[in-house]
Amino acid sequence: MNLKIKLTMTEKEKVEKTIKYLNKTYGWELYKTENEFCHWDAQSANIIVELKFRKDFYIDKYLQVDKFLSLLMAADFYDRMLYYIVIDEEVSIFNLRDLKDELLKSKIHIQKVPYSTEFKDRTKKVDKYFYILEPKHKTKL
């Protein structure tokens, strides 16, 4: 089964379609988180999943440092696996608990970017801090 995400889909539709794909492909039994303030998109009894949808494809994927740390704390607290999944031309899955030590010791990259892509005013830019996830970091399931 291939995952086809259309640019015209809403964020909610993208998340729901991706959850169905992951459940069918990997048997994860994920469901969408209902709390809008939750730091992740989907979960099951033993998994936390954060989804990132990109319209452009890049070989290396970026993971915001603050997002990584908040997800890591939740995964440690709830004792769950933690997957960061980037959907662009392909589905790239990263097990962040397995990558924890390597990422925490790796270089943090700083880039000037819009504060949020959700707001219309994208002219004001701020420094954001990222880890780089390379193809070698992908999880093989």
Secondary structure per residue as TSV (DSSP state, phi and psi in degrees):
chain	resnum	aa	ss	phi	psi
A	1	M	-	360.0	126.7
A	2	N	-	-95.9	147.6
A	3	L	-	-96.8	119.6
A	4	K	-	-116.3	109.6
A	5	I	-	-104.7	126.5
A	6	K	-	-96.1	144.2
A	7	L	T	-61.5	-25.8
A	8	T	T	-80.4	-9.2
A	9	M	S	-72.6	148.6
A	10	T	-	-75.4	164.8
A	11	E	H	-59.2	-42.0
A	12	K	H	-60.7	-43.8
A	13	E	H	-63.9	-40.8
A	14	K	H	-61.0	-46.1
A	15	V	H	-63.0	-47.6
A	16	E	H	-62.0	-43.0
A	17	K	H	-65.5	-39.7
A	18	T	H	-68.1	-39.7
A	19	I	H	-60.4	-45.6
A	20	K	H	-59.1	-43.3
A	21	Y	H	-61.0	-48.9
A	22	L	H	-64.5	-41.2
A	23	N	H	-63.9	-42.1
A	24	K	H	-70.8	-41.0
A	25	T	H	-75.1	-40.5
A	26	Y	H	-117.2	-3.4
A	27	G	-	64.0	37.4
A	28	W	-	-81.9	-20.1
A	29	E	-	60.3	40.9
A	30	L	-	-76.0	153.3
A	31	Y	E	-138.2	154.0
A	32	K	E	-71.1	138.6
A	33	T	-	-71.6	139.1
A	34	E	-	-93.1	-24.4
A	35	N	-	-78.2	120.1
A	36	E	T	-65.4	-17.9
A	37	F	T	-95.8	3.9
A	38	C	-	-66.9	145.4
A	39	H	S	-83.2	-1.6
A	40	W	S	-138.1	166.7
A	41	D	S	-93.9	-33.1
A	42	A	E	-148.6	161.0
A	43	Q	E	-157.8	167.1
A	44	S	-	-139.2	-168.8
A	45	A	S	-62.9	-25.7
A	46	N	S	-133.8	12.7
A	47	I	E	-137.5	140.6
A	48	I	E	-116.1	134.5
A	49	V	E	-128.5	128.5
A	50	E	E	-110.3	129.7
A	51	L	E	-109.1	140.8
A	52	K	E	-131.1	119.1
A	53	F	E	-100.9	128.9
A	54	R	-	-124.9	135.3
A	55	K	S	-83.2	-23.4
A	56	D	S	-106.8	146.0
A	57	F	-	-95.9	131.3
A	58	Y	-	-131.1	140.2
A	59	I	S	-61.8	-49.9
A	60	D	S	-87.4	142.1
A	61	K	E	-108.2	147.6
A	62	Y	E	-102.4	140.8
A	63	L	E	-129.5	118.5
A	64	Q	E	-63.6	135.2
A	65	V	H	-59.4	-46.4
A	66	D	H	-63.8	-37.3
A	67	K	H	-63.9	-45.9
A	68	F	H	-57.8	-47.6
A	69	L	H	-65.6	-40.5
A	70	S	H	-68.9	-38.8
A	71	L	H	-65.8	-40.8
A	72	L	H	-62.5	-43.5
A	73	M	H	-60.9	-42.8
A	74	A	H	-64.3	-44.8
A	75	A	H	-62.7	-39.6
A	76	D	H	-67.3	-43.8
A	77	F	H	-62.1	-47.3
A	78	Y	H	-87.6	-2.6
A	79	D	T	52.9	57.5
A	80	R	-	-124.9	157.9
A	81	M	E	-66.1	155.5
A	82	L	E	-133.2	115.3
A	83	Y	E	-116.5	132.2
A	84	Y	E	-107.2	120.2
A	85	I	E	-120.7	121.4
A	86	V	E	-104.6	125.7
A	87	I	E	-114.2	114.9
A	88	D	S	-135.0	-116.7
A	89	E	S	-73.9	-14.1
A	90	E	S	-142.5	176.0
A	91	V	E	-108.4	114.5
A	92	S	E	-110.0	121.4
A	93	I	E	-111.4	130.3
A	94	F	E	-124.8	125.2
A	95	N	E	-85.5	101.6
A	96	L	H	-71.9	-25.8
A	97	R	H	-68.6	-38.5
A	98	D	H	-68.1	-31.0
A	99	L	H	-90.8	-3.2
A	100	K	H	-47.7	-59.1
A	101	D	H	-62.1	-43.7
A	102	E	H	-62.6	-45.5
A	103	L	H	-66.2	-42.3
A	104	L	H	-62.8	-25.0
A	105	K	H	-94.6	-6.8
A	106	S	S	-85.6	167.2
A	107	K	-	-68.4	139.2
A	108	I	-	-95.3	128.6
A	109	H	E	-99.1	135.0
A	110	I	E	-110.2	133.3
A	111	Q	E	-141.3	138.6
A	112	K	E	-81.4	119.3
A	113	V	E	-142.0	162.9
A	114	P	E	-58.0	146.1
A	115	Y	S	-54.2	-43.5
A	116	S	-	-148.8	142.4
A	117	T	T	-80.3	-9.0
A	118	E	T	-83.3	-18.6
A	119	F	S	-94.4	151.8
A	120	K	S	-71.3	-33.7
A	121	D	-	-81.3	96.6
A	122	R	-	-101.5	10.9
A	123	T	-	-80.6	-33.0
A	124	K	S	-79.4	122.9
A	125	K	E	-115.9	150.3
A	126	V	E	-130.8	162.0
A	127	D	E	-76.0	128.4
A	128	K	E	-120.5	150.7
A	129	Y	E	-114.6	128.3
A	130	F	E	-131.1	150.6
A	131	Y	E	-99.4	151.3
A	132	I	E	-101.4	126.8
A	133	L	E	-104.1	115.8
A	134	E	-	-93.3	164.2
A	135	P	G	-53.1	-32.2
A	136	K	G	-65.5	-18.6
A	137	H	G	-85.4	-10.1
A	138	K	-	-60.8	144.5
A	139	T	-	-88.2	136.8
A	140	K	-	-101.3	113.9
A	141	L	-	-102.2	360.0
